Amino acid sequence: MPNFALSMEGKALHTVHFETLGCKLNFSETATIGKLLAERGIVAVRDGETPDVCVVNTCSVTALADRKCRQHIRNVVKRYPHSLVVVTGCYAQLKSEDIAAIPGVDIVLGSEQKLDIAQYVEQWLTDHKPFVAVTRTPDIRRFSPSCECGDRTRYWLKVQDGCDYYCSYCTIPMARGRSRSGTIESLLSQARQVAASGGREIVITGVNIGDFGKNTGERFIDLLQALDRVEGIERYRISSIEPDLLTDEMIGFVAQSRAFMPHFHIPLQCGNDEVLRLMRRHYDRALFAEKVSCCRELMPDCFIGVDVMVGSRGETDEYFEDSYRFIESLPLQHLHVFPYSERPGTLALRIPVVVSQQAKQERAERMIALSDRKQREFIARYVGTTRPVLMEQPHGNAPMHGFTDNYIRVNVTPDDAIVNQVVKVKLLAINDDLTVEAQVV
């Protein structure tokens, strides 16, 4: 492909600066954008240099995320007033005109245009006029593949995008569009490319990955089984899967598979059935408990992480206490806790019971403390034992680290010879931040 034309300063575009907010899927897609731009001669800017292009990949999962996005965009414009500024992602999809009105923003791209940034930059270079390119959310149909590692050791393989669930509190279907997937064969091809490049671990990601195959007539379990047969990939992790879409067949397969790790992340949101009904979730807590029990029975060492929202509309003090007790009773290892945030256009705004900010904060603090206790108790079971760890590329002066098969983060003495290698380590002691000091054996 040819390099880009000239910038407004009369110099060729060579460097790009990225700022990514939000989920792992966003980070994967940013890495793909970086790769596509690099193919056209635009590479990541070095420290101290001024980038020719700035790309801000936004999130809109909460009102706080929206505020952070606006702050990041304004900071980028202020720091790099002569750079071409491109804003994309979920916030750009939902609030494109608001972003376009920020002085200094040149291009605003919606979710479907995100991975076509290179072409839109070329278009901008013909007339240097700011523009917005956003497909109406109901019309988003294209699946844009992404499989990148960025500056990490693990790869993220995007297998699915969009969501058809329309939970009452969530804007993601409005930002990402309807559920759609890649084909199993196309995803296998990407996994084989990862193996050929030396990649050892792939995280399977998407917006609602258990919904895989709606547009292709394929099943998620078939994808898992096919990926497990790809030679050269030693580890897979399933990033997040809804409890009603996590079948017993999937759990059983992971338990006996060659390369899938004993690690699940299962969104719960609330442990009270009435609140789950108000959220328009697709399960009750009895089903959730069954899934956790099945995972634990087939994989006693399994690490189970859970999303928990506190302070949603309708969550009375009584309902919160009921939710807390239910979550406390389950053999979970980590809670990703976040307070409910009002989102324009969502059905939750019709629910009359509103929780105060102070109550949200107090509930979040209690859940986070519960999470820390559960995670510490889980890790303590493995101190003194030996487990396999994929060692990550060290960053700066930070300790060299990696994750055990069951997702315990360990620190070891730096050794370039074991980067991107699965090695046996002995877990020695738990740190205050819930990492573990370990020794290669």
Backbone hydrogen bonds, N-H to C=O, Kabsch-Sander energy under -0.5 kcal/mol:
donor,donor_aa,acceptor,acceptor_aa,energy
4,F,40,R,-0.8
7,S,11,K,-2.1
10,G,7,S,-1.9
13,L,5,A,-0.9
16,V,43,V,-2.1
17,H,53,V,-2.5
19,E,55,V,-2.3
21,L,57,N,-2.5
27,F,23,C,-1.5
28,S,24,K,-2.4
29,E,25,L,-2.4
30,T,26,N,-2.5
31,A,27,F,-2.1
32,T,28,S,-1.8
33,I,29,E,-2.5
34,G,30,T,-2.5
35,K,31,A,-1.9
36,L,32,T,-2.4
37,L,33,I,-2.5
38,A,34,G,-2.3
39,E,35,K,-1.6
40,R,37,L,-1.4
41,G,38,A,-1.9
42,I,37,L,-2.3
43,V,14,H,-3.0
43,V,41,G,-0.7
45,V,16,V,-2.5
49,E,46,R,-2.1
52,D,15,T,-0.9
53,V,15,T,-1.7
54,C,84,L,-3.2
55,V,17,H,-2.8
56,V,86,V,-2.8
57,N,19,E,-2.8
57,N,55,V,-0.6
58,T,56,V,-0.7
58,T,88,T,-2.7
66,D,62,T,-1.8
67,R,63,A,-2.2
68,K,64,L,-2.6
69,C,65,A,-2.4
70,R,66,D,-2.3
71,Q,67,R,-2.4
72,H,68,K,-2.9
73,I,69,C,-2.7
74,R,70,R,-2.5
75,N,71,Q,-2.6
76,V,72,H,-2.5
77,V,73,I,-2.3
78,K,74,R,-2.3
79,R,75,N,-2.7
80,Y,76,V,-2.6
83,S,80,Y,-1.7
84,L,52,D,-2.6
85,V,83,S,-0.5
86,V,54,C,-3.3
86,V,84,L,-0.5
87,V,107,I,-2.7
88,T,56,V,-2.7
90,C,58,T,-1.4
93,Q,89,G,-1.9
94,L,90,C,-2.1
95,K,91,Y,-2.9
99,I,95,K,-2.0
100,A,96,S,-2.5
101,A,97,E,-1.3
102,I,99,I,-1.8
105,V,102,I,-1.9
106,D,85,V,-1.8
107,I,85,V,-2.0
108,V,131,F,-1.9
109,L,87,V,-2.7
110,G,133,A,-2.4
113,Q,110,G,-0.5
114,K,110,G,-0.8
114,K,111,S,-0.6
116,D,113,Q,-2.2
117,I,114,K,-1.0
119,Q,116,D,-0.5
120,Y,116,D,-1.8
121,V,117,I,-2.6
122,E,118,A,-1.9
123,Q,119,Q,-2.0
124,W,120,Y,-2.3
125,L,121,V,-1.9
126,T,122,E,-0.5
126,T,123,Q,-1.2
127,D,123,Q,-0.6
127,D,124,W,-1.0
128,H,124,W,-3.5
131,F,106,D,-1.9
133,A,108,V,-2.9
139,D,136,R,-1.8
140,I,137,T,-1.7
141,R,139,D,-0.5
144,S,142,R,-0.6
146,S,158,K,-0.5
148,E,156,W,-1.2
152,R,149,C,-2.3
155,Y,201,E,-2.5
156,W,148,E,-2.7
157,L,155,Y,-0.6
157,L,203,V,-2.7
158,K,146,S,-3.0
158,K,156,W,-0.7
159,V,157,L,-0.6
159,V,205,T,-2.6
160,Q,205,T,-0.7
161,D,180,R,-2.8
163,C,177,G,-2.4
168,S,279,M,-2.2
170,C,167,C,-1.4
174,M,171,T,-0.7
175,A,171,T,-1.5
176,R,172,I,-3.3
177,G,173,P,-1.6
178,R,140,I,-0.6
180,R,161,D,-2.4
182,G,159,V,-1.6
187,L,183,T,-2.1
188,L,184,I,-2.5
189,S,185,E,-2.0
190,Q,186,S,-1.5
191,A,187,L,-2.2
192,R,188,L,-2.5
193,Q,189,S,-1.7
194,V,190,Q,-2.0
195,A,191,A,-2.2
196,A,192,R,-2.4
197,S,193,Q,-1.6
198,G,195,A,-1.4
199,G,194,V,-2.8
202,I,235,R,-2.2
203,V,155,Y,-3.6
204,I,202,I,-0.6
204,I,237,R,-3.2
205,T,157,L,-2.8
205,T,203,V,-0.6
209,I,240,S,-0.6
211,D,208,N,-2.2
212,F,209,I,-1.8
214,K,211,D,-1.1
217,G,213,G,-2.3
218,E,213,G,-0.6
223,L,219,R,-1.6
224,L,220,F,-2.5
225,Q,221,I,-2.3
226,A,222,D,-2.0
227,L,223,L,-2.7
228,D,224,L,-2.0
229,R,225,Q,-0.5
229,R,226,A,-1.1
230,V,227,L,-1.9
231,E,229,R,-0.5
233,I,230,V,-1.1
234,E,200,R,-1.4
234,E,232,G,-0.7
235,R,200,R,-2.1
236,Y,259,A,-2.0
237,R,202,I,-1.9
238,I,263,H,-0.6
239,S,204,I,-2.4
239,S,237,R,-0.6
241,I,265,H,-2.3
245,L,242,E,-1.3
246,L,242,E,-1.0
247,T,245,L,-1.1
251,I,247,T,-2.1
252,G,248,D,-2.7
253,F,249,E,-2.1
254,V,250,M,-2.7
255,A,251,I,-2.1
256,Q,252,G,-1.1
256,Q,253,F,-0.8
257,S,253,F,-1.0
257,S,254,V,-0.6
261,M,236,Y,-2.6
263,H,261,M,-2.2
264,F,303,F,-2.6
266,I,305,G,-2.8
268,L,307,D,-1.7
269,Q,307,D,-3.3
270,C,268,L,-1.6
276,L,272,N,-2.2
277,R,273,D,-2.1
278,L,274,E,-2.1
279,M,275,V,-2.3
280,R,276,L,-0.6
280,R,277,R,-0.9
281,R,276,L,-2.4
288,F,284,D,-1.8
289,A,285,R,-2.6
290,E,286,A,-1.9
291,K,287,L,-2.0
292,V,288,F,-2.2
293,S,289,A,-2.5
294,C,290,E,-2.4
295,C,291,K,-2.4
296,R,292,V,-2.5
297,E,293,S,-2.4
298,L,294,C,-2.2
299,M,295,C,-2.2
302,C,299,M,-2.4
303,F,262,P,-2.2
304,I,302,C,-0.5
305,G,264,F,-2.7
305,G,303,F,-0.5
306,V,334,H,-2.0
308,V,336,H,-2.7
309,M,269,Q,-2.0
310,V,338,F,-1.7
314,G,353,V,-1.9
315,E,312,S,-2.3
316,T,314,G,-1.5
320,F,316,T,-2.5
321,E,317,D,-2.4
322,D,318,E,-2.1
323,S,319,Y,-2.4
324,Y,320,F,-3.0
325,R,321,E,-2.4
326,F,322,D,-2.0
327,I,323,S,-2.6
328,E,324,Y,-2.6
329,S,325,R,-1.5
330,L,326,F,-0.6
330,L,327,I,-1.1
332,L,330,L,-2.1
333,Q,304,I,-2.6
334,H,304,I,-1.4
336,H,306,V,-3.6
336,H,334,H,-0.5
337,V,335,L,-1.0
338,F,308,V,-2.1
340,Y,310,V,-2.9
346,T,343,R,-1.6
348,A,168,S,-2.6
349,L,346,T,-1.1
350,R,347,L,-2.0
351,I,348,A,-2.0
354,V,352,P,-0.6
360,K,356,S,-2.3
361,Q,357,Q,-2.4
362,E,358,Q,-2.4
363,R,359,A,-2.6
364,A,360,K,-2.6
365,E,361,Q,-2.4
366,R,362,E,-1.9
367,M,363,R,-2.3
368,I,364,A,-2.6
369,A,365,E,-2.2
370,L,366,R,-2.1
371,S,367,M,-2.5
372,D,368,I,-2.6
373,R,369,A,-2.1
374,K,370,L,-2.5
375,Q,371,S,-2.8
376,R,372,D,-2.4
377,E,373,R,-2.3
378,F,374,K,-2.1
379,I,375,Q,-2.6
380,A,376,R,-2.4
381,R,377,E,-0.8
381,R,378,F,-0.9
382,Y,379,I,-2.1
383,V,379,I,-0.6
383,V,380,A,-0.6
384,G,427,L,-3.1
385,T,382,Y,-2.3
387,R,425,V,-2.3
389,V,423,V,-2.8
390,L,403,F,-1.4
391,M,389,V,-0.7
391,M,421,Q,-2.2
392,E,401,H,-3.1
398,A,395,H,-2.0
400,M,412,V,-0.9
402,G,410,V,-1.6
403,F,390,L,-0.9
404,T,408,I,-2.2
405,D,388,P,-0.9
407,Y,404,T,-1.9
409,R,407,Y,-0.6
410,V,402,G,-2.8
411,N,436,V,-2.9
412,V,400,M,-2.7
418,I,415,D,-1.9
419,V,416,D,-1.0
420,N,391,M,-2.5
421,Q,418,I,-1.8
423,V,389,V,-2.8
423,V,421,Q,-0.7
425,V,387,R,-2.3
426,K,439,Q,-3.1
427,L,385,T,-2.5
427,L,425,V,-0.5
428,L,437,E,-3.0
429,A,437,E,-1.3
431,N,435,T,-3.2
434,L,431,N,-1.8
436,V,409,R,-1.8
437,E,429,A,-2.7
438,A,411,N,-2.5
439,Q,426,K,-2.0
441,V,424,K,-2.5
